[in-house]
Amino acid sequence: MLIGYMGVGKTVLGKKISENLKLAYYDLDDFIEKKVNLSVEDIFKSKGEIYFRRIERDCFEELMLKDESFVLSVGGGTPCYYENYKLLQDENVISVYLKASITMLVERLKTEKKTRPLVAQLTDEQLLEFVGKHLFERNFYYNKAKYTVEVDGKSISKISEEIISLLG
């Protein structure tokens, strides 16, 4: 399971790792969208974040009950709600926190703001403050992962190799 802040590369890395290991790949946001037939952005706009987090929890739980090995990328907030972080420590779960600097995250998110409901309306200055504050708040949950991999300055291939090596 890959966790970390939005824009860190969870989806790209999840697909690469699942391909290398020949395992199924799930992106929790995609799973949610298929389940409720709405985009995450539309869920936030029409129903709000609280509704989204409830659906997210239900879908997360459904995936965690699957009787198969797979790679899962979850949203940046997933570990922070409904005690989802406790699942990161389950003995049958290998969880990896993809850790990036605020600077790197802000640079990536500047170009992706339109597709990120939580930051879409922020100026670049507000984005810097928002990411810094969010990372501080979420650090507790992210650090519950079994492993941490620093991603700044590394290629997707290098990061995926590091993660695969952690799997033994």
FENQUIQUI-V360594 format. One line per field, one symbol per residue. psi: psi as a letter, one per 20 degrees, with the letter a starting at -180 (. if undefined). Layout:
BEGIN
psi->???
END
This chain:
BEGIN
psi->pprrqqihkgggggggghghilqqpppgggggghgikqqgghggghirhggghggggghggghiiqmrprppprqhigiiqkkhhhhhjqhjpoppoopqqggggggghhijhhjnhhjhjqrhghgggggggggghiggghjiqhqpppipjqrgggghggghhhi.
END
